[in-house]
């Protein structure tokens, strides 16, 4: 790994650098939090070992600045400190640190903590790879624009709203919100199995063609089930499978592929159903013109209790303006202005 060390103590820097390079890592050095931020903006490191006490910008200030910044990848921060009290740990974690290493550090403990960081950052890279695969499948349809980006942001916004609702709070926490953001782009991964003459048909599908189109939900679920058999504990894959399989189910039981009804439809799929339909409504397709936001809002409301979970529709109403901001900020080429 390429690791950034931030410490104003030259001896501490030398000891850390020696230990890390001995284990085969590449090391970059900063003498305070401000220098470390500049190094991160160059985009060469995703793991930082930062001292707590530094001039100009200390470790806590650095952690807060990292979390407030718009870095394209997650930055993992290990805070190096002589402080070991519970209150200090809470303060550091609240500022955005991921882990702690107490001075003087043990080289073996350092190795274990770096391996932990590597596992977590590798999962982030896995998520990026999955999104790239979803984009590859989507690229067959040149009209979809930034559909995946918008759908995952809509789903994240709606999930965050549900997290504030006592009825959903036991199931929708910060991890759920993060996972739905990562997995929502896979909702139509099964469309890679749909022939072009159906997927890109410029007019209405025949009943037979529509039946083939509907199979994309099962094809996507089967693909992700295969991955789940290899990694059965991966909650990421389980949610992705549920979304791919069930985002076309309807609350009244008339959807496909399994005609699930009500709360039998996984919550993540019920959320993505609203996000996906909303984006399809406001977007131009080869078979339809783009609807206005007002018309899309009206259609979503009319679908409460039939197409959509009425509790989710009520939440959607409260974040409607945020949906509009997302659409405007990630317009691609086809959504209505």
C-alpha positions as CSV (number, residue, x, y, z in Angstrom):
1,X,0.0,0.0,0.0
2,X,0.9,3.7,-0.3
3,X,0.6,5.2,3.1
4,X,0.6,8.8,4.2
5,X,2.2,9.6,7.6
6,X,1.4,12.9,9.3
7,X,3.6,13.8,12.3
8,X,5.6,16.9,13.3
9,X,8.1,14.7,15.2
10,X,11.0,13.7,12.9
11,X,12.0,10.8,15.1
12,X,8.4,9.4,15.1
13,X,8.3,9.9,11.4
14,X,11.5,8.0,10.9
15,X,10.5,5.1,13.1
16,X,7.1,4.7,11.4
17,X,8.6,5.1,7.9
18,X,11.2,2.4,8.7
19,X,8.6,0.0,10.0
20,X,6.3,0.5,7.0
21,X,8.9,0.3,4.3
22,X,10.3,-2.8,5.9
23,X,6.9,-4.4,5.4
24,X,6.9,-3.4,1.7
25,X,4.7,-0.3,1.8
26,X,5.4,3.0,0.0
27,X,5.4,6.0,2.3
28,X,4.6,9.7,1.9
29,X,5.4,12.1,4.7
30,X,3.6,15.3,6.0
31,X,4.5,17.4,9.0
32,X,1.0,18.5,9.9
33,X,-2.7,18.1,9.0
34,X,-2.6,20.9,6.4
35,X,0.3,19.3,4.5
36,X,-1.5,15.9,4.7
37,X,-4.6,17.3,3.2
38,X,-2.6,18.7,0.3
39,X,-1.0,15.3,-0.2
40,X,-4.4,13.6,-0.2
41,X,-5.6,16.0,-2.9
42,X,-2.9,14.7,-5.1
43,X,-4.8,11.4,-5.0
44,X,-1.9,9.0,-4.2
45,X,-2.9,7.7,-0.8
46,X,-6.1,6.3,0.8
47,X,-4.6,5.3,4.2
48,X,-3.3,7.9,6.6
49,X,-1.5,7.4,9.9
50,X,-1.8,10.8,11.7
51,X,-0.5,12.1,15.0
52,X,-3.0,13.7,17.3
53,X,-0.9,16.6,18.4
54,X,0.5,18.7,15.4
55,X,1.0,22.4,14.7
56,X,-1.2,24.3,12.2
57,X,-3.8,21.5,12.0
58,X,-3.9,18.8,14.6
59,X,-5.1,15.2,14.1
60,X,-8.7,15.9,15.1
61,X,-9.0,18.9,12.8
62,X,-7.4,16.9,10.0
63,X,-10.0,14.1,10.5
64,X,-12.9,16.6,10.4
65,X,-11.4,18.2,7.2
66,X,-11.1,14.8,5.5
67,X,-14.7,13.9,6.2
68,X,-15.9,17.3,5.1
69,X,-13.9,17.1,1.8
70,X,-15.3,15.7,-1.4
71,X,-12.6,13.0,-2.1
72,X,-13.6,10.6,-4.8
73,X,-12.5,7.6,-2.7
74,X,-12.8,6.8,1.0
75,X,-9.8,7.9,3.1
76,X,-9.0,5.6,6.1
77,X,-7.4,7.4,9.0
78,X,-5.5,5.8,11.9
79,X,-5.0,8.3,14.7
80,X,-1.6,7.9,16.4
81,X,-1.7,9.2,20.0
82,X,-0.5,8.9,23.6
83,X,-4.1,9.3,24.7
84,X,-5.9,6.1,25.6
85,X,-8.8,7.2,27.8
86,X,-12.3,6.3,26.7
87,X,-13.3,10.0,26.3
88,X,-10.3,10.5,24.0
89,X,-11.3,7.5,21.8
90,X,-14.9,8.8,21.6
91,X,-13.6,12.2,20.6
92,X,-11.4,10.8,17.9
93,X,-14.0,8.6,16.4
94,X,-16.5,11.4,16.5
95,X,-14.1,13.5,14.5
96,X,-13.8,10.9,11.8
97,X,-10.9,8.6,12.8
98,X,-11.3,5.0,11.8
99,X,-8.8,3.4,14.2
100,X,-6.3,4.3,16.9
101,X,-2.7,3.3,17.5
102,X,-1.3,4.2,20.9
103,X,2.3,5.4,21.3
104,X,4.8,3.8,21.6
105,X,3.3,1.5,19.0
106,X,4.0,-2.2,18.6
107,X,5.1,-3.2,15.1
108,X,2.9,-6.3,15.0
109,X,-0.1,-4.2,16.2
110,X,0.7,-1.8,13.4
111,X,0.6,-4.6,10.8
112,X,-2.7,-5.9,12.1
113,X,-4.3,-2.4,11.9
114,X,-3.0,-1.9,8.4
115,X,-4.4,-5.2,7.3
116,X,-7.8,-4.2,8.7
117,X,-7.6,-0.9,6.8
118,X,-6.6,-2.8,3.6
119,X,-9.7,-5.1,3.9
120,X,-12.0,-2.2,4.3
121,X,-10.5,-0.2,1.4
122,X,-10.6,-3.3,-0.7
123,X,-14.3,-3.6,-0.1
124,X,-14.7,0.0,-1.3
125,X,-12.8,-0.9,-4.5
126,X,-15.1,-3.9,-4.9
127,X,-18.1,-1.5,-4.7
128,X,-16.5,0.7,-7.4
129,X,-15.9,-2.4,-9.6
130,X,-19.6,-3.4,-9.2
131,X,-20.7,0.1,-10.2
132,X,-18.5,-0.1,-13.2
133,X,-20.1,-3.4,-14.2
134,X,-23.5,-1.9,-13.8
135,X,-22.5,1.1,-16.0
136,X,-21.2,-1.4,-18.6
137,X,-24.6,-3.1,-18.7
138,X,-26.4,0.2,-18.8
139,X,-24.2,1.4,-21.7
140,X,-26.1,-0.8,-24.2
141,X,-28.9,1.8,-24.0
142,X,-27.5,5.2,-25.0
143,X,-30.6,7.0,-23.7
144,X,-30.2,6.2,-20.0
145,X,-27.7,9.0,-19.3
146,X,-26.8,9.3,-15.6
147,X,-29.7,7.1,-14.6
148,X,-27.7,4.9,-12.2
149,X,-26.1,7.9,-10.5
150,X,-29.6,9.5,-10.0
151,X,-31.3,6.3,-8.8
152,X,-28.7,5.6,-6.1
153,X,-28.9,9.2,-4.9
154,X,-32.7,9.1,-4.8
155,X,-32.6,5.8,-2.9
156,X,-30.1,7.2,-0.5
157,X,-32.2,10.3,0.1
158,X,-35.3,8.3,0.8
159,X,-33.5,5.8,3.1
160,X,-32.1,8.7,5.1
161,X,-35.6,10.0,5.6
162,X,-36.9,6.6,6.7
163,X,-34.0,6.4,9.3
164,X,-35.7,9.3,11.1
165,X,-39.1,7.5,11.2
166,X,-39.4,5.3,14.4
167,X,-41.3,2.7,12.4
168,X,-38.3,2.2,10.1
169,X,-35.4,3.1,12.4
170,X,-34.8,-0.5,13.6
171,X,-34.1,-1.6,10.0
172,X,-32.8,1.6,8.4
173,X,-29.5,2.7,10.0
174,X,-26.4,4.3,8.7
175,X,-25.2,1.0,7.3
176,X,-28.5,0.4,5.4
177,X,-28.2,3.9,3.9
178,X,-24.7,3.2,2.8
179,X,-25.5,-0.2,1.4
180,X,-28.5,1.0,-0.6
181,X,-26.4,3.7,-2.2
182,X,-23.8,1.1,-3.3
183,X,-26.3,-1.6,-4.4
184,X,-29.1,0.4,-6.1
185,X,-27.1,0.7,-9.4
186,X,-27.4,-3.0,-9.8
187,X,-31.2,-3.0,-10.0
188,X,-31.2,-3.6,-13.8
189,X,-28.0,-5.7,-14.1
190,X,-30.1,-8.5,-15.6
191,X,-30.8,-6.4,-18.7
192,X,-27.5,-7.5,-20.0
193,X,-29.3,-10.7,-21.0
194,X,-32.1,-8.9,-23.0
195,X,-31.6,-8.9,-26.8
196,X,-31.0,-5.5,-28.4
197,X,-34.1,-5.8,-30.6
198,X,-36.2,-5.8,-27.5
199,X,-34.2,-3.6,-25.1
200,X,-33.8,-0.8,-27.7
201,X,-37.1,-1.2,-29.6
202,X,-38.3,2.3,-30.5
203,X,-42.0,1.5,-29.9
204,X,-44.3,-0.5,-27.7
205,X,-43.3,-4.1,-27.0
206,X,-45.5,-7.0,-28.0
207,X,-46.9,-9.2,-25.1
208,X,-44.2,-11.8,-26.0
209,X,-41.4,-9.2,-26.0
210,X,-42.6,-7.7,-22.7
211,X,-42.4,-11.2,-21.2
212,X,-38.8,-11.5,-22.3
213,X,-38.1,-8.0,-20.9
214,X,-39.5,-9.0,-17.5
215,X,-37.0,-11.8,-17.2
216,X,-34.3,-9.2,-16.5
217,X,-35.3,-9.3,-12.8
218,X,-34.7,-13.0,-12.5
219,X,-31.5,-12.9,-14.6
220,X,-30.1,-10.2,-12.4
221,X,-31.1,-12.1,-9.2
222,X,-29.5,-15.3,-10.6
223,X,-26.2,-13.5,-11.3
224,X,-26.0,-12.1,-7.8
225,X,-27.1,-15.4,-6.2
226,X,-24.1,-17.0,-7.8
227,X,-21.9,-14.5,-6.2
228,X,-23.7,-15.0,-2.9
229,X,-23.0,-18.7,-3.0
230,X,-19.3,-17.8,-3.0
231,X,-19.6,-15.1,-0.3
232,X,-22.7,-16.0,1.8
233,X,-21.9,-13.4,4.5
234,X,-21.8,-10.5,2.1
235,X,-24.7,-8.2,3.1
236,X,-23.8,-6.0,0.1
237,X,-24.6,-8.9,-2.3
238,X,-27.8,-9.9,-0.4
239,X,-29.3,-6.4,-0.7
240,X,-28.2,-6.2,-4.3
241,X,-29.9,-9.5,-5.1
242,X,-33.1,-8.4,-3.3
243,X,-33.2,-5.1,-5.3
244,X,-32.5,-6.8,-8.6
245,X,-35.1,-9.5,-8.0
246,X,-37.9,-7.4,-6.5
247,X,-37.8,-3.7,-7.7
248,X,-40.6,-4.5,-10.2
249,X,-42.8,-6.1,-7.6
250,X,-45.9,-4.0,-6.7
251,X,-47.3,-3.4,-3.3
252,X,-50.7,-4.8,-4.3
253,X,-49.2,-8.1,-5.5
254,X,-49.6,-7.5,-9.2
255,X,-45.9,-7.0,-10.1
256,X,-43.2,-9.4,-11.3
257,X,-41.5,-11.8,-11.2
258,X,-43.0,-13.4,-8.0
259,X,-46.1,-11.3,-7.4
260,X,-45.0,-10.5,-3.9
261,X,-47.3,-8.3,-1.9
262,X,-46.8,-5.5,0.7
263,X,-44.1,-6.0,3.3
264,X,-43.1,-9.3,1.7
265,X,-41.2,-7.2,-0.8
266,X,-37.8,-6.4,0.7
267,X,-37.6,-2.8,1.9
268,X,-34.6,-1.9,-0.2
269,X,-36.5,-3.0,-3.3
270,X,-39.5,-1.0,-2.3
271,X,-37.3,2.1,-2.0
272,X,-35.5,1.5,-5.3
273,X,-38.9,1.0,-7.0
274,X,-39.9,4.6,-6.3
275,X,-36.4,5.9,-7.2
276,X,-36.4,3.9,-10.5
277,X,-39.9,4.9,-11.6
278,X,-39.4,8.5,-10.7
279,X,-36.3,8.7,-12.8
280,X,-37.9,6.8,-15.7
281,X,-40.8,9.3,-15.7
282,X,-38.7,12.4,-15.8
283,X,-36.4,11.0,-18.5
284,X,-36.8,10.9,-22.2
285,X,-36.7,7.4,-23.7
286,X,-37.0,6.1,-27.2
287,X,-40.6,5.0,-26.3
288,X,-41.7,8.2,-24.4
289,X,-41.1,11.9,-23.8
290,X,-39.9,13.2,-20.5
291,X,-42.6,14.0,-18.0
292,X,-42.4,17.1,-15.8
293,X,-41.4,16.7,-12.1
294,X,-45.0,17.7,-11.2
295,X,-46.4,14.9,-13.3
296,X,-44.0,12.4,-12.0
297,X,-44.8,13.4,-8.4
298,X,-48.5,13.0,-9.2
299,X,-48.0,9.5,-10.7
300,X,-46.0,8.4,-7.6
301,X,-48.8,9.6,-5.3
302,X,-51.4,7.9,-7.3
303,X,-49.5,4.6,-7.0
304,X,-49.5,4.6,-3.2
305,X,-51.0,1.4,-1.9
306,X,-51.1,-0.2,-5.4
307,X,-47.7,0.2,-7.0
308,X,-45.8,1.6,-4.0
309,X,-45.6,1.2,-0.3
310,X,-47.8,4.1,1.0
311,X,-45.4,4.8,3.9
312,X,-42.6,5.2,1.4
313,X,-44.7,7.5,-0.8
314,X,-45.4,9.7,2.3
315,X,-41.6,9.9,2.9
316,X,-41.1,10.6,-0.8
317,X,-43.4,13.6,-0.6
318,X,-41.2,15.2,2.1
319,X,-38.0,14.8,0.1
320,X,-39.5,15.7,-3.3
321,X,-37.5,18.9,-3.7
322,X,-34.3,16.9,-2.9
323,X,-35.2,14.5,-5.8
324,X,-35.5,17.6,-8.1
325,X,-32.1,18.9,-7.0
326,X,-30.5,15.5,-7.7
327,X,-32.1,15.4,-11.1
328,X,-30.8,18.9,-11.9
329,X,-27.3,18.2,-10.6
330,X,-27.0,14.9,-12.4
331,X,-28.9,15.6,-15.6
332,X,-26.9,13.6,-18.0
333,X,-28.5,14.1,-21.4
334,X,-32.1,13.2,-20.9
335,X,-34.0,14.2,-17.7
336,X,-36.4,17.0,-17.8
337,X,-35.0,20.4,-16.6
